[in-house]
Amino acid sequence: MPSTGIYRVHHDSHRLMHEATLLGGTFFPICKQCGKEVRFELIRKANEMLVIAGSHHAILEDWTDGPELAKATGS
């Protein structure tokens, strides 16, 4: 599960890197096209009280099956 913060999102060759804000206590989202091959790198932790909740980018979907396919890099 991610810490609340800004993440660099790396896809498996179909899309350039982009950034996303993820909230702590949730699963990393999966990619509609590359699925489990998407990787998340924490750029900067954020105070959850200062983050405005919203939906993920259209290419990412909420994770519902479990954390075994979600992968992160960084600290």
C-alpha positions as CSV (number, residue, x, y, z in Angstrom):
1,M,0.0,0.0,0.0
2,P,1.3,3.4,-0.8
3,S,2.1,6.3,1.5
4,T,0.2,9.5,0.7
5,G,2.3,11.3,-1.8
6,I,3.3,12.1,-5.4
7,Y,4.4,9.1,-7.4
8,R,6.2,8.8,-10.7
9,V,4.3,6.2,-12.8
10,H,6.2,4.0,-15.2
11,H,4.3,2.0,-17.8
12,D,5.4,-1.0,-19.8
13,S,6.4,0.7,-23.1
14,H,2.9,1.9,-24.2
15,R,3.0,5.3,-22.4
16,L,5.5,7.9,-21.2
17,M,6.1,8.3,-17.5
18,H,3.6,10.6,-15.7
19,E,2.9,11.6,-12.1
20,A,0.0,10.8,-9.8
21,T,-1.0,11.6,-6.3
22,L,-2.0,8.5,-4.3
23,L,-3.5,8.3,-0.8
24,G,-2.1,6.2,2.0
25,G,-4.1,3.1,3.0
26,T,-5.2,2.3,-0.5
27,F,-3.8,-0.2,-3.0
28,F,-1.7,1.0,-6.0
29,P,-4.0,1.2,-9.0
30,I,-3.4,-1.0,-12.1
31,C,-3.1,0.1,-15.7
32,K,-5.9,-0.6,-18.1
33,Q,-3.3,-1.5,-20.8
34,C,-0.2,-2.9,-19.1
35,G,-1.9,-4.2,-15.9
36,K,0.6,-5.5,-13.4
37,E,3.6,-4.1,-15.3
38,V,2.9,-0.5,-14.1
39,R,5.5,0.7,-11.5
40,F,5.2,3.5,-8.9
41,E,8.1,5.5,-7.6
42,L,7.5,7.7,-4.6
43,I,8.8,11.2,-5.4
44,R,7.6,13.1,-2.4
45,K,5.5,12.2,0.6
46,A,2.5,14.5,1.4
47,N,0.4,15.3,4.4
48,E,-2.9,13.5,3.7
49,M,-4.8,16.3,5.3
50,L,-3.6,18.6,2.5
51,V,-4.5,16.3,-0.4
52,I,-7.8,16.8,-2.2
53,A,-9.3,13.4,-3.0
54,G,-10.1,12.7,-6.6
55,S,-10.2,9.9,-9.1
56,H,-7.1,8.4,-10.7
57,H,-6.0,9.3,-14.2
58,A,-8.2,7.6,-16.8
59,I,-5.5,5.0,-17.7
60,L,-5.3,3.7,-14.1
61,E,-8.0,1.7,-12.4
62,D,-8.7,1.0,-8.7
63,W,-7.2,-2.2,-7.5
64,T,-9.7,-4.7,-6.2
65,D,-8.1,-8.1,-6.3
66,G,-5.3,-7.7,-3.8
67,P,-1.8,-6.3,-3.4
68,E,0.2,-9.1,-4.9
69,L,0.5,-7.5,-8.4
70,A,1.1,-3.9,-7.2
71,K,4.8,-3.0,-7.2
72,A,6.5,0.1,-6.0
73,T,10.0,1.4,-6.2
74,G,11.8,4.0,-4.0
75,S,11.0,4.6,-0.3
